[in-house]
Amino acid sequence: MADPKGFLTTPREEWPRRPVEERARDWDEVYVPGALLPIIEKQADRCMDCGIPFCHEACPLGNLIPEWNDLVSRDDWRRASDRLHATNNFPEFTGRLCPAPCEAGCVLAINQPAVTIKNVECAVADRAWEDGLTPPRVPDRLSGRSVAVIGSGPTGLAAAQQLTRAGHTVVVYERDDRLGGLMRYGIPSFKMEKHHLERRIGQMRAEGTKFRTSVVVGQDVGAAELRARHDAVVIATGATAWRELDLPGRELTGIHQAMEYLPLANRVGEGDLERSPLSAAGQHVVIVGGGDTGADCLGTAVREGAASVTQLDIYAQPGAERDEDTEPWPTYPKVYRLSAAHEEARDLRTAPSAQADARLFAASTLRFDGDDQGHVRSLHVVEVDAGRRTLDESGRDLPADLVLLALGFSGPDRHDGLVDQFGLGLEPRGTLARGPDFGTNVPGVFVAGDAARGQSLIVWAIAEGRAVAASVDSYLTGIPSRLPAPIGPYDRPMIA
């Protein structure tokens, strides 16, 4: 605690965003380059170094937040990087993509704006790369054991890096042509530029992790063959089975899943396509689903030049402040937030003129209507209450040339044959079953991340990757692992 009065004298200041008119014309990150470091030391001073840091409890990784806040405030970036990387393999990812439940648990947030924990984390990670503080950590010796990791999202990458550093030979199998999972093709570049991903993958290659892209386990390589090649298998395929909206008119053309739309836009950024086949340019776009994936679709549609964009949220508009009766501190509150994408749609007036926000709250879709060619042209919605009962039977029609369904995911995709070939057990909700050690009903086969946990946050994905690595290491060596295990699959988060 470099400044014992910092939280009293310094107001919260966040990483400023670039002007809407500028950033909506490109795919670069929305924040002002170089503007974070000059403000972050004072922001770190706001950390109170409280006796019971609830930010630890709120963070699945158990990040040592007061420690690296103090080190940043003292301009000790090397030690801050060491403390940050002690619990988080990829802080530049979480510093950009995590919704920061740690800030909701900040003790200062009881009656003041929370410490900008997420911004400090991102600043430490970026400074560590700039100063060469993140060299590859090559193991001193190899164990002679081999592990297959299926999936290169944050869970798979975290598990692979931990196991490689423990001395095991790790091969990551990825079904796409590039590594990164949803961070590659699901997250738009304006939220996280892909060079951050490439840099980490380069570090992992230098450490010894091997990667195999364009390999679909269950088709290109069978489960039996994979088990014969490796001493253990980690399944980290994510929850990619999207939820449907079975309504009248769903068969009309022009209605697509968000994860059909977003990867094409990302492939344009990768140089694979000159223009997305599902481009929103000149289209009236309606996004069904009020979460982060819907907001990603919103920002993408704005950049593609949509005529208008509306995002439907079935929930009522939340208030500006935490509801202490239903969401007491330090729980993560559902409050009204204006993301960069929502700000862009509002300021560029691609939201319908009658709305100050591109979101339409308490809105439930009843049907899709189309033209004589079978293409969607409108979407009929009604207002609902908290119990999802219709409040206005007449409803309203929204013009729609392109409808994007962003309704979340129910579990792993089963079309590739992976689940059946391994003979894995399933939970009633469709996720993969596992025990307290992350092991499945098949000896030597482990599962972590969204494939077992269900759709969740990137910070949970990394925490599960680190935890499953410790379980696999113990399985391979026959002794308790020295790798940190921040969580068990049913545990509350704790410090590693």
Secondary structure, DSSP 8 states (H G I E B T S, - for coil): ---TTHHHH-------B--HHHHTTS-S-SB-TT-SHHHHHHHHTT----SS-HHHHH-TT---HHHHHHHHHTT-HHHHHHHHHTT-S-HHHHHHH---HHHHT-GGGGTS----HHHHHHHHHHHHHHTT-------SS--S-EEEEE--SHHHHHHHHHHHHTT-EEEEE-SSSSSSTHHHHTS-TTTS-HHHHHHHHHHHHHHT-EEE-S--BTTTB-HHHHHHH-SEEEE-----EE-----TTTTSBTEEEHHHHHHHHHHHHHTS-SS-TT--TT-EEEEE--SHHHHHHHHHHHHHT-SEEEEEESS----SS--TTTS-TTS--------HHHHHHHHTT-S-TT-SSSEEESEEEEEEEE-TTSBEEEEEEEEB-TT--BS-SS-EEEE-SEEEE---EEE---TTSHHHHHT--B-TTSSB---TTSB-SSTTEEE-THHHH-S--HHHHHHHHHHHHHHHHHHHHSS---S-----TTS-----
